[in-house]
Amino acid sequence: MAARLSLRDVTLRFGGVKVLQDVTFDVAPGVILGLVGPNGAGKTSLFNCISGHYKPTGGSVAIDGTEVVGTAPSKLVRLGLARTFQHPALQLDATVLENVVLGGHTRLPGGPVSWSLRLPHTQRAEREIRGEALSLLERANLGWAANLPADELSHGLHKGIELCRALLSKPSLLLLDEPAAGLSHGEVEQLIDTVRRVRADEDITVVVVEHHMGLISALTDRVVVLDHGRKLMEGTAAQAQSDPRVIEAYLGKDAADDAA
Ligand SMILES: Nc1ncnc2c1ncn2[C@@H]1O[C@H](COP(=O)(O)OP(=O)(O)OP(=O)(O)O)[C@@H](O)[C@H]1O
């Protein structure tokens, strides 16, 4: 089966600094892959290369076999890509529901002219998208907040809203950047449930950057470990946690020797 996401020798330089070096891996459809590594390893930079926010200096990024290096983030949404950010960027003066509805704008038929004329088929599509947005919020236990302004809610709830917004675009590939950061234990459990359910129900492939090893162990089928911009190893979360190279990258050589 063709890979949903395929990276080949992805390299990124900022001036003289090599942030990513020859990163190569595949993610098969339906897999939840964890992207882990110490601070500064290059995880978010790699996400930015996949989502079109950075253009790699070299190498290839393909989604379902289509080369996407150089494609704008807005066009990648149409190829099935959605992502969340370490710090959710919401319209704080809009309601929670309006924020989620924004994720469905690529699904509206026509273009700016028919949208501003509010033709019947546009209004029908808007109603449908609003209904789906509400149902996503309800399934994430956020239905109660739908009509509240987003700025009345906590950081943890903002992350849940951002995830619903990403899901409304009906992605086939979802990138989650540190979704558990700043969440309570209960919110992490809710997040794990939501991601498992969308993978099962919607056949979404997920790549998740996360430092929360509990979430990585509970959620992922495989992990890729990055260190200093290079792929250190690939395997299951359990294999990564007992790999001396990974222990050394996180804790130093003495810890790796002690564990051996
Ligand atoms: N726009 C930029 N300009 C220059 N250097 C950058 C830029 N973005 C990232 N870097 C550098 O690239 C390296 C990797 O950063 P990145 O944020 O991708 O790491 P990370 O693994 O996501 O870290 P963390 O876990 O702390 O979020 C760091 O040394 C960072 O300082």
The ligand as a Tripos MOL2 file, in Angstrom:
@<TRIPOS>MOLECULE
LIG
   31    33     1     0     0
SMALL
NO_CHARGES

@<TRIPOS>ATOM
      1 N1         12.8580   30.1960   12.1390 N.pl3     1 LIG1
      2 C1         14.0000   29.7320   12.6670 C.ar      1 LIG1
      3 N2         15.1880   30.3710   12.5100 N.ar      1 LIG1
      4 C2         16.3300   29.8940   13.0230 C.ar      1 LIG1
      5 N3         16.4210   28.7590   13.7400 N.ar      1 LIG1
      6 C3         15.2840   28.0830   13.9440 C.ar      1 LIG1
      7 C4         14.0120   28.5070   13.4370 C.ar      1 LIG1
      8 N4         13.0590   27.6060   13.7960 N.ar      1 LIG1
      9 C5         13.7030   26.6620   14.5120 C.ar      1 LIG1
     10 N5         15.0280   26.9490   14.6100 N.ar      1 LIG1
     11 C6         16.0470   26.1570   15.3000 C.3       1 LIG1
     12 O1         15.9030   24.8530   14.8210 O.3       1 LIG1
     13 C7         16.1480   23.9150   15.8650 C.3       1 LIG1
     14 C8         14.9920   22.9650   15.9820 C.3       1 LIG1
     15 O2         13.8600   23.6640   16.5100 O.3       1 LIG1
     16 P1         12.4260   22.9940   16.6160 P.3       1 LIG1
     17 O3         11.5090   24.0060   17.2370 O.co2     1 LIG1
     18 O4         12.0470   22.4300   15.3040 O.co2     1 LIG1
     19 O5         12.7210   21.8170   17.6410 O.3       1 LIG1
     20 P2         11.6840   20.9270   18.4540 P.3       1 LIG1
     21 O6         12.2160   19.5390   18.4230 O.co2     1 LIG1
     22 O7         10.3040   21.1330   17.9550 O.co2     1 LIG1
     23 O8         11.8460   21.5360   19.9160 O.3       1 LIG1
     24 P3         10.7880   21.6010   21.1330 P.3       1 LIG1
     25 O9         10.5620   20.2090   21.5910 O.co2     1 LIG1
     26 O10        11.5320   22.4260   22.1450 O.co2     1 LIG1
     27 O11         9.5460   22.2840   20.6290 O.co2     1 LIG1
     28 C9         16.4050   24.7070   17.1400 C.3       1 LIG1
     29 O12        17.8060   24.8210   17.3160 O.3       1 LIG1
     30 C10        15.7850   26.0460   16.8020 C.3       1 LIG1
     31 O13        16.4470   27.0780   17.4970 O.3       1 LIG1
@<TRIPOS>BOND
     1     1     2 1
     2     2     3 ar
     3     2     7 ar
     4     3     4 ar
     5     4     5 ar
     6     5     6 ar
     7     6     7 ar
     8     6    10 ar
     9     7     8 ar
    10     8     9 ar
    11     9    10 ar
    12    10    11 1
    13    11    12 1
    14    11    30 1
    15    12    13 1
    16    13    14 1
    17    13    28 1
    18    14    15 1
    19    15    16 1
    20    16    17 2
    21    16    18 1
    22    16    19 1
    23    19    20 1
    24    20    21 2
    25    20    22 1
    26    20    23 1
    27    23    24 1
    28    24    25 2
    29    24    26 1
    30    24    27 1
    31    28    29 1
    32    28    30 1
    33    30    31 1
@<TRIPOS>SUBSTRUCTURE
     1 LIG1         1 GROUP 0 **** ****
